[in-house]
């Protein structure tokens, strides 16, 4: 508590915010029954609004802990919901709606699997239809669409992050309780815990009269050294995976309830949440000094640092980043939330500093706090213990840019070659890739509506002399343009995100019959290691 309230901590916050381009940051901590909080910077730059501990942020995947706890309450209630157990199969609980693409998965996936990213289902984030779509998705339609999406791995073979399974979990809650997920959260969590400013979706926060407290989201444009700003959108198709709108002052009450087993969190519910289920890093690559590998429990992550259990989760979407954690043995926890993607790097660094302060770790054993300190340290005596620790634990230093889940996925899509492209190539094919062939087939031969049962309809049109797809009706709002590579069928697709700057590229392919394209394949989900194929729809 003393370190949190010191000028040293405030100075670190300001320095890291400037370094990682974070306009505003809110922090709250709890030590036993005592809570303290503070806000830094701006919730909005134009018009200028200060960021306080009551500023509201979209906390993205930090929301998953509340989803898992919602299911945990049903598991605990054997009187009303005796059938809902962690080992129960989802198809027995939702027989009409929960159908996977093969019977093995349909019969095998359990509640535990859904809450711990081990169903084998890939993310397929680009398949979700947003509120602006002609046919928007909701929790039920997301659940019923599972049957149309390819899995990536055998059931329980490995950890594979899948947002939509947490939306599926909310559908289970809605079906069993006959309440909307919003009503359930309000009745069972927000009102009992006094989280009066917390809502599901930005529109709900505005309906409560909190619109002026919602932070603007920001993305730093490196090339032009300026911020792009936008309002966080509603994502009903992603409820459960994210979309909780809350403040540091509110969310710390949730952390305190977990720490202190305050109603509605009983010991049974708590133990169900923290039971280890998945191992995200089985190869134990790049382990941090003094820190165990991480485990995934139910909507929360668990690891040990210097012998102490650390429980928490982070969240990242365009324009916002957040993190919460607590150390059960020490009765200490914290929440950190900011309004740019760089907030995750700031939260990572500050979380480690707060934990080290609570553990009273000597300064010489702590990792550098910023990139400037790293540079200074590298010029110092190489025998210094702090330097040796730095060299042994590079991950303790925040990354230059923390990315949203969407950016990470697209980066992997660009960098990870497919099975086809990873094969040895002839000199001729290498030369073809270096020098794309000219397009000779008229672009009109590709135009039309293409349909995939899981990804729905994508319309190819011609815009500014290029093949173009407008997919801004998706939850991951984006557009695609196509660059010809070879044979009138091989293309590179350029994806531009509606909210974040940058150009991600991936493979695209067309199949022709009788002089016109009849199928389109897009590498929209790298985990499945195959193209997602769309068939041309015949005009009525």
matplotlib code that plots the C-alpha trace (Angstrom):
import matplotlib.pyplot as plt

x = [0.0, 2.9, 4.6, 1.3, 0.8, 4.4, 5.7, 8.1, 5.1, 3.3, 6.6, 6.9, 3.3, 3.8, 7.0, 5.6, 2.4, 4.6, 6.8, 4.0, 1.6, -1.2, -3.4, -5.1, -4.6, -6.6, -5.2, -6.8, -5.3, -6.6, -4.7, -6.9, -9.9, -8.2, -8.7, -6.8, -7.0, -5.8, -6.2, -3.5, -3.6, -6.7, -9.9, -10.3, -7.8, -10.3, -12.3, -9.8, -11.2, -9.0, -8.8, -9.8, -10.4, -14.0, -13.4, -15.0, -13.0, -13.8, -11.7, -11.9, -10.8, -10.6, -14.4, -13.8, -13.5, -17.0, -18.3, -16.6, -17.9, -21.4, -21.1, -19.6, -22.7, -24.8, -22.5, -22.8, -26.6, -27.4, -31.0, -32.0, -29.3, -28.1, -27.3, -24.8, -21.4, -17.9, -17.6, -21.0, -21.0, -22.2, -24.3, -26.3, -26.9, -27.7, -28.8, -30.3, -27.7, -24.3, -23.2, -19.6, -18.4, -18.0, -19.8, -16.6, -16.4, -20.2, -20.2, -17.0, -16.7, -17.4, -18.1, -14.5, -13.2, -15.2, -13.9, -10.2, -9.5, -9.1, -12.0, -9.7, -11.8, -9.9, -10.8, -12.6, -13.0, -13.6, -16.8, -18.7, -21.3, -21.5, -24.5, -24.2, -24.7, -28.0, -28.2, -26.2, -25.0, -25.9, -24.9, -27.3, -26.3, -22.6, -23.3, -25.3, -22.6, -20.0, -21.2, -20.1, -16.5, -13.5, -11.6, -7.8, -6.7, -8.0, -10.1, -7.9, -4.7, -3.5, -4.5, -6.0, -7.4, -11.1, -13.1, -16.4, -16.5, -17.0, -19.9, -21.2, -20.9, -23.2, -25.7, -25.7, -26.3, -29.2, -30.9, -30.7, -31.6, -34.1, -32.4, -30.3, -26.6, -26.9, -29.7, -27.8, -24.6, -26.6, -28.5, -25.8, -22.6, -22.9, -25.6, -24.5, -20.9, -21.8, -20.4, -22.9, -21.0, -20.3, -22.3, -22.2, -21.7, -21.1, -24.7, -25.8, -23.4, -24.8, -28.3, -27.5, -26.3, -22.6, -21.8, -19.6, -17.4, -16.5, -12.9, -12.2, -10.1, -6.8, -4.4, -0.9, 0.0, 3.8, 4.3, 2.5, 3.2, -0.4, -3.3, -6.4, -9.4, -12.7, -15.5, -15.5, -18.3, -21.0, -20.2, -23.2, -21.8, -18.8, -20.5, -18.7, -15.4, -15.3, -17.4, -17.6, -17.5, -16.1, -13.9, -10.9, -12.9, -15.6, -13.6, -11.3, -14.5, -14.7, -11.0, -11.6, -14.6, -12.3, -9.7, -12.0, -14.6, -17.3, -20.8, -21.5, -18.1, -18.1, -15.1, -16.6, -17.0, -13.5, -11.9, -13.8, -12.4, -8.7, -8.4, -5.7, -6.9, -4.7, -1.0, -0.5, 3.3, 4.1, 7.5, 8.3, 9.9, 11.4, 10.4, 10.9, 13.3, 11.6, 8.4, 6.7, 5.1, 1.5, -1.6, -5.2, -7.9, -11.5, -11.5, -8.4, -4.6, -2.4, 1.3, 3.7, 6.2, 8.9, 6.9, 3.6, 0.5, -0.6, -4.1, -5.4, -6.1, -5.3, -7.5, -6.8, -8.9, -8.3, -8.0, -8.0, -5.8, -6.3, -5.0, -6.0, -4.2, -4.2, -1.9, -4.2, -1.6, -0.8, -4.4, -3.2, -4.6, -4.7, -6.5, -5.0, -6.8, -5.9, -7.2, -4.7, -3.1, 0.1, -1.7, -1.0, 2.8, 2.3, 0.1, 2.7, 5.5, 3.5, 2.1, 5.5, 6.6, 3.6, 4.2, 7.8, 6.9, 4.5, 7.1, 9.8, 12.1, 15.4, 15.9, 19.0, 16.9, 14.2, 14.0, 14.6, 11.4, 11.8, 13.7, 15.8, 16.9, 17.8, 20.0, 21.7, 22.2, 23.7, 26.6, 27.2, 29.5, 28.6, 29.3, 26.5, 23.8, 21.0, 22.7, 23.0, 19.3, 18.4, 20.4, 18.8, 15.2, 14.4, 10.7, 10.7, 11.2, 8.0, 7.7, 8.2, 4.5, 1.8, -0.6, -4.3, -5.5, -6.5, -3.0, -1.3, -3.5, -2.9, 0.9, 0.9, -1.1, 1.6, 4.6, 3.5, 3.7, 1.0, 1.9, 1.8, 4.0, 6.5, 7.5, 10.7, 10.1, 11.6, 13.6, 10.8, 8.2, 10.6, 11.1, 7.3, 6.8, 9.4, 7.9, 4.1, 2.6, 0.4, -3.3, -4.9, -8.3, -11.0, -11.7, -15.4, -14.8, -14.2, -17.1, -20.0, -21.3, -19.4, -20.8, -19.3, -21.7, -19.5, -18.3, -21.5, -21.4, -18.5, -19.0, -16.2, -16.4, -14.1, -13.0, -10.2, -9.1, -8.7, -10.7, -12.2, -14.3, -16.0, -16.3, -17.0, -20.2, -18.1, -17.2, -13.6, -14.5, -12.1, -11.7, -9.7, -7.9, -6.3, -2.9, -2.4, 0.5, 0.2, -2.0, -5.0, -5.9, -3.2, -3.5, -2.2, -5.0, -4.3, -6.4, -7.0, -8.6, -11.3, -9.9, -6.1, -3.6, -1.6, -1.8, -1.8, -1.4, -2.4, -3.0, -6.0, -7.0, -9.7, -11.0, -12.3, -14.9, -15.9, -14.0, -15.2, -14.4, -16.7, -14.8, -12.7, -10.3, -9.0, -6.5, -8.7, -7.9, -4.2, -4.8, -6.6, -3.8, -6.0, -8.0, -11.6, -13.5, -16.4, -18.7, -20.1, -23.8, -25.9, -27.8, -31.6]
y = [0.0, 2.4, 1.8, 2.3, 5.7, 6.8, 9.3, 6.6, 4.5, 7.5, 8.5, 4.9, 5.0, 8.3, 7.2, 3.9, 5.6, 7.9, 5.1, 2.9, 5.6, 5.1, 8.3, 7.1, 4.5, 3.5, 1.3, -0.1, -2.4, -4.3, -5.4, -7.6, -5.3, -2.0, -0.6, 2.2, 3.5, 6.3, 7.5, 8.9, 10.8, 11.2, 9.2, 11.4, 13.7, 15.7, 16.9, 16.6, 14.5, 13.3, 9.6, 8.6, 5.4, 5.7, 6.0, 3.1, 0.7, -2.3, -5.0, -7.5, -11.0, -10.1, -10.6, -14.4, -14.8, -13.6, -16.0, -18.9, -17.9, -17.7, -21.3, -22.0, -20.7, -23.2, -26.0, -25.2, -25.1, -28.8, -28.0, -26.1, -27.2, -30.7, -31.6, -28.7, -30.1, -29.4, -32.9, -32.8, -32.8, -29.7, -31.7, -33.2, -29.7, -28.1, -31.0, -29.0, -26.2, -27.7, -29.8, -29.9, -30.8, -34.5, -36.8, -37.5, -33.8, -33.4, -36.4, -35.5, -31.8, -31.0, -27.8, -28.0, -28.1, -25.0, -23.0, -24.0, -23.7, -27.4, -28.3, -28.4, -25.8, -22.9, -19.3, -18.5, -14.9, -13.7, -15.8, -13.7, -11.3, -8.0, -5.8, -4.0, -7.2, -8.1, -11.1, -10.3, -13.2, -13.7, -16.4, -18.9, -18.5, -18.6, -21.9, -23.4, -22.4, -24.6, -27.5, -25.5, -24.7, -27.0, -28.1, -27.7, -30.3, -33.5, -32.9, -32.1, -32.6, -29.1, -25.6, -23.5, -20.2, -19.9, -16.9, -18.2, -21.1, -18.5, -17.1, -20.6, -20.8, -17.7, -19.4, -22.3, -19.8, -18.2, -21.5, -22.9, -19.7, -18.3, -14.9, -12.9, -12.9, -9.2, -9.9, -12.8, -10.7, -7.8, -10.0, -12.4, -10.2, -6.5, -5.6, -7.9, -6.6, -3.0, -2.8, -0.2, 1.3, -2.1, -3.2, -5.7, -3.8, 0.0, 0.6, -0.7, 1.6, 4.6, 3.5, 3.7, 7.3, 6.6, 7.6, 10.5, 8.2, 5.8, 6.1, 6.6, 3.9, 4.9, 3.4, 5.0, 5.8, 5.4, 6.7, 10.0, 10.2, 10.7, 8.9, 7.5, 7.4, 5.5, 4.5, 0.9, -1.0, -3.3, -7.0, -9.1, -11.9, -11.9, -11.7, -13.9, -13.7, -9.9, -6.8, -6.0, -2.3, -1.4, 0.9, 0.2, 1.1, -1.4, -4.3, -4.3, -5.3, -8.5, -9.2, -8.7, -11.1, -13.8, -13.1, -13.0, -15.5, -12.9, -13.6, -14.9, -16.5, -19.5, -21.7, -24.3, -21.9, -20.5, -23.9, -24.7, -21.6, -22.1, -25.8, -26.2, -27.6, -26.6, -26.1, -23.3, -23.7, -27.5, -26.9, -24.5, -22.0, -18.7, -19.2, -16.1, -16.3, -17.1, -17.9, -21.2, -22.1, -20.8, -22.8, -22.1, -22.8, -21.7, -18.2, -17.4, -18.0, -19.3, -19.3, -19.2, -16.4, -16.8, -19.6, -17.6, -18.4, -15.6, -15.7, -13.4, -12.7, -9.9, -8.4, -6.8, -5.4, -2.5, 0.7, -1.0, -3.1, -4.5, -6.9, -8.1, -10.4, -11.5, -13.4, -15.5, -16.2, -12.5, -11.1, -8.7, -8.0, -5.3, -4.2, -2.1, -0.8, 1.7, 3.1, 1.9, -1.4, -0.4, -0.5, -4.2, -3.5, -0.9, -3.2, -6.1, -3.9, -2.3, -5.6, -7.0, -3.9, -4.1, -7.8, -7.3, -4.5, -6.7, -9.5, -7.0, -8.2, -6.3, -3.8, -5.5, -8.6, -6.8, -6.6, -3.2, -1.1, 0.4, 0.3, 3.3, 1.4, -1.6, 0.6, 2.1, -1.3, -2.7, -0.2, -1.0, -3.6, -7.0, -8.6, -6.7, -9.1, -7.0, -7.3, -11.1, -11.4, -9.3, -11.5, -14.6, -13.4, -11.3, -11.8, -9.8, -6.7, -5.4, -5.9, -2.8, -3.1, -5.1, -6.3, -7.0, -10.6, -9.6, -8.3, -11.4, -13.7, -11.8, -11.6, -15.4, -15.7, -13.8, -15.5, -19.1, -20.8, -23.4, -27.0, -26.2, -23.1, -24.8, -27.4, -27.0, -24.9, -25.1, -22.2, -21.4, -21.1, -19.0, -16.6, -16.5, -15.5, -12.8, -11.4, -11.7, -12.4, -9.8, -10.2, -11.1, -12.5, -9.8, -8.9, -9.3, -13.1, -13.1, -10.9, -12.3, -13.6, -16.5, -18.6, -20.8, -22.4, -21.3, -17.9, -17.0, -14.7, -12.6, -10.4, -9.9, -6.7, -4.5, -1.2, 1.1, -1.5, -4.3, -7.2, -6.0, -7.5, -5.3, -7.4, -4.6, -6.3, -8.8, -8.6, -8.3, -5.5, -5.5, -5.1, -7.2, -6.3, -8.9, -8.8, -11.3, -13.7, -16.4, -18.4, -16.1, -18.1, -17.5, -14.2, -12.4, -11.0, -7.7, -7.2, -3.8, -3.6, -1.1, -0.1, -0.7, 0.5, -2.0, -4.4, -8.1, -10.5, -14.1, -16.7, -16.6, -18.8, -19.0, -22.1, -21.6, -23.4, -22.4, -19.1, -17.8, -18.2, -20.6, -21.1, -18.9, -20.0, -17.7, -18.4, -16.8, -19.2, -20.2, -22.8, -25.2, -25.1, -25.1, -22.5, -21.7, -22.4, -20.3, -21.4, -18.9, -18.4, -18.5, -15.4, -15.8]
z = [0.0, 0.8, -2.5, -4.4, -2.8, -3.3, -5.8, -7.0, -8.2, -9.8, -11.6, -13.0, -14.2, -16.0, -17.6, -18.9, -20.2, -22.3, -23.4, -24.6, -25.8, -23.3, -22.8, -19.6, -17.0, -13.9, -11.1, -7.9, -5.3, -2.4, 0.7, 2.9, 3.5, 2.5, -1.1, -2.7, -6.3, -8.6, -12.2, -14.5, -17.8, -19.9, -20.5, -23.7, -25.4, -27.4, -25.6, -22.7, -19.8, -16.9, -16.3, -12.8, -10.9, -11.9, -15.6, -17.5, -19.8, -21.9, -20.0, -22.9, -21.7, -18.1, -18.4, -18.7, -14.9, -14.5, -17.1, -15.5, -12.1, -13.5, -14.6, -11.2, -9.5, -11.5, -10.7, -7.0, -7.1, -7.1, -6.1, -9.2, -11.7, -10.7, -14.3, -14.6, -13.5, -14.7, -16.1, -17.8, -21.6, -23.3, -25.7, -22.8, -21.4, -24.8, -27.0, -29.8, -29.9, -29.0, -32.0, -33.1, -36.6, -35.7, -33.3, -31.3, -30.3, -29.8, -27.4, -25.7, -25.0, -21.3, -19.4, -18.1, -21.7, -22.7, -19.8, -20.3, -24.0, -24.6, -27.0, -30.0, -31.7, -33.4, -32.7, -36.0, -34.8, -38.4, -38.5, -36.0, -37.4, -35.5, -34.6, -38.0, -40.0, -41.8, -39.5, -36.3, -34.1, -30.5, -28.0, -29.4, -33.0, -32.1, -30.3, -33.2, -35.7, -34.1, -36.3, -39.4, -38.3, -38.6, -35.5, -35.3, -32.8, -31.1, -28.0, -25.0, -27.0, -26.4, -25.1, -28.0, -27.1, -28.3, -27.4, -28.7, -26.2, -23.5, -25.5, -25.6, -21.8, -21.5, -23.7, -21.2, -18.4, -20.3, -21.2, -17.6, -15.7, -18.3, -17.8, -20.2, -19.4, -18.6, -16.0, -14.5, -14.0, -12.5, -10.1, -9.0, -9.2, -9.8, -7.3, -4.5, -4.8, -5.2, -8.7, -9.6, -12.5, -14.2, -17.3, -20.1, -23.4, -23.8, -24.7, -21.3, -19.6, -21.6, -20.8, -17.1, -17.6, -17.6, -21.1, -20.1, -18.0, -20.8, -22.0, -25.7, -27.3, -28.9, -31.4, -31.8, -35.4, -35.5, -38.9, -38.3, -34.5, -33.6, -32.0, -33.8, -31.5, -31.6, -29.3, -28.2, -30.0, -28.6, -29.2, -28.2, -30.3, -28.0, -24.6, -22.1, -23.9, -23.2, -23.3, -19.6, -19.1, -15.7, -13.6, -11.5, -8.4, -9.4, -10.6, -7.5, -5.6, -7.8, -7.1, -3.4, -3.5, -5.0, -2.4, 0.6, -0.6, -0.4, -1.5, -4.1, -4.2, -1.8, -1.2, -3.5, -6.3, -5.8, -5.8, -9.0, -10.7, -9.7, -10.4, -13.0, -16.4, -19.3, -19.9, -22.5, -22.6, -22.5, -24.0, -21.2, -23.6, -22.4, -18.7, -16.6, -13.6, -10.3, -12.1, -12.9, -16.2, -16.5, -16.3, -17.4, -14.9, -15.6, -17.1, -15.1, -15.4, -12.6, -12.0, -9.1, -8.6, -5.9, -4.4, -4.2, -6.2, -8.6, -10.1, -12.8, -16.5, -19.0, -21.7, -25.0, -27.8, -30.2, -28.1, -24.6, -22.4, -18.9, -16.3, -12.9, -10.5, -6.9, -4.5, -2.3, 0.4, 0.9, 0.5, -2.1, -5.6, -8.2, -11.4, -14.1, -17.2, -19.9, -23.2, -25.8, -26.8, -25.1, -21.7, -21.5, -21.5, -18.9, -16.8, -17.1, -15.9, -13.0, -11.9, -11.4, -9.5, -7.2, -6.5, -5.9, -3.4, -1.5, -1.4, -0.4, -3.2, -3.0, -5.8, -7.1, -7.9, -9.8, -13.6, -15.3, -15.2, -18.7, -22.0, -20.9, -17.8, -20.0, -22.1, -19.1, -17.5, -20.6, -20.3, -16.6, -15.0, -16.5, -13.2, -11.6, -10.3, -11.9, -15.3, -14.9, -14.0, -17.1, -19.4, -17.9, -18.1, -21.2, -20.9, -17.6, -19.7, -21.3, -25.0, -27.2, -28.3, -26.6, -29.3, -29.1, -29.6, -33.1, -34.0, -32.6, -34.6, -37.8, -37.2, -36.8, -40.0, -41.9, -40.3, -40.0, -43.4, -44.3, -44.9, -48.6, -48.6, -46.2, -48.7, -50.7, -53.8, -57.3, -58.7, -61.1, -58.3, -56.2, -59.1, -59.6, -56.0, -56.3, -59.5, -59.5, -62.9, -64.6, -64.2, -67.6, -66.6, -66.3, -62.7, -63.5, -63.6, -59.9, -58.8, -56.8, -53.5, -52.0, -49.1, -46.4, -43.8, -40.9, -42.2, -44.1, -47.1, -48.4, -51.5, -54.0, -56.0, -57.9, -56.3, -57.6, -60.0, -57.4, -56.1, -52.8, -49.9, -47.4, -44.2, -41.8, -40.8, -38.9, -35.2, -36.4, -38.8, -41.8, -45.6, -48.0, -51.2, -53.5, -55.2, -58.0, -57.6, -60.3, -62.7, -62.3, -59.2, -56.6, -54.7, -51.6, -49.6, -47.7, -44.6, -43.1, -39.7, -39.1, -35.7, -35.9, -38.4, -40.4, -43.3, -42.6, -45.6, -46.1, -48.9, -51.1, -54.0, -56.6, -58.5, -62.0, -64.1, -67.6, -67.4, -64.1, -60.5, -58.6, -55.3, -53.1, -50.4, -47.7, -45.0, -42.3, -39.4, -39.3, -36.5, -38.9, -41.4, -44.4, -46.4, -45.6, -48.8, -50.0, -52.9, -55.4, -54.9, -58.0, -58.8, -58.3]

ax = plt.figure().add_subplot(projection="3d")
ax.plot(x, y, z, "-o")
ax.set_aspect("equal")
plt.show()
